[in-house]
Amino acid sequence: MDRRLNFRALSITFGLALGVSYLVCIAGDLLFGWSMYEAWMPFVPGFTWPLTPTGVLIGLLWLTGYGLYGAALIVFPYNYLYRRFTASS
């Protein structure tokens, strides 16, 4: 059984998790007044409050990039170290 991580699967997983969280927070802000937009604004350049369709789409694009970056930080070092340590045993 191959125990290496799949970059595509992990980046899609991270992107979906971040995107769903982002949309749930926006819905919570609109419906319940949660003020979660204050947490997203420093991390998502182009996201503005009050909402604009362009700001929401820019936020989703940034979060997709963050998902790719997070997957790269985990998958590539893990797969390298996995190959290195399993080759020596």
For each residue, the residues with C-beta under 8 A, 3 or more apart:
1:
2:
3: 82
4: 78 79 82 83
5: 9 10 74 75 78 79
6: 9 10 75
7: 10 11 71 72 75 76
8: 11 12
9: 5 6 12 13
10: 5 6 7 13 14 71 74 75
11: 7 8 14 15 67 68 70 71 72 75
12: 8 9 15 16 67
13: 9 10 16 17 67 71
14: 10 11 17 18 66 67 68 70 71
15: 11 12 18 19 63 64 66 67 68
16: 12 13 19 20 67
17: 13 14 20 21 67
18: 14 15 21 22 63 64 66 67
19: 15 16 22 23 60 63 64 67
20: 16 17 23 24
21: 17 18 24 25
22: 18 19 25 26 40 44 59 60 63
23: 19 20 26 27
24: 20 21 27 28
25: 21 22 28 29 34 36 37 39 40
26: 22 23 29 30 36 37 51 56
27: 23 24 30 31
28: 24 25 31 32 34 36
29: 25 26 32 33 34 35 36 37 49
30: 26 27 51
31: 27 28
32: 28 29
33: 29
34: 25 28 29
35: 29 38
36: 25 26 28 29 39 40
37: 25 26 29 40 41 47 49
38: 35 41
39: 25 36 42 43
40: 22 25 36 37 43 44 47 59
41: 37 38 44 47 48 49
42: 39
43: 39 40 62 66
44: 22 40 41 47 58 59 62 63
45: 58 62
46: 54 55 58 59 62
47: 37 40 41 44 55 56 58 59 62
48: 41 51 52 55
49: 29 37 41
50:
51: 26 30 48 55 56
52: 48 55 56
53: 56 57
54: 46 57 58
55: 46 47 48 51 52 58 59
56: 26 47 51 52 53 59 60
57: 53 54 60 61
58: 44 45 46 47 54 55 61 62
59: 22 40 44 46 47 55 56 62 63
60: 19 22 56 57 63 64
61: 57 58 64 65
62: 43 44 45 46 47 58 59 65 66
63: 15 18 19 22 44 59 60 66 67
64: 15 18 19 60 61 67 68
65: 61 62 68 69
66: 14 15 18 43 62 63 69 70
67: 11 12 13 14 15 16 17 18 19 63 64 70 71
68: 11 14 15 64 65 71 72
69: 65 66 72 73
70: 11 14 66 67 73 74
71: 7 10 11 13 14 67 68 74 75
72: 7 11 68 69 75 76
73: 69 70 76 77
74: 5 10 70 71 77 78
75: 5 6 7 10 11 71 72 78 79
76: 7 72 73 79 80
77: 73 74 80 81
78: 4 5 74 75 81 82
79: 4 5 75 76 82 83
80: 76 77 83 84
81: 77 78 84 85
82: 3 4 78 79 85 86
83: 4 79 80 86 87
84: 80 81 87 88
85: 81 82 88 89
86: 82 83 89
87: 83 84
88: 84 85
89: 85 86
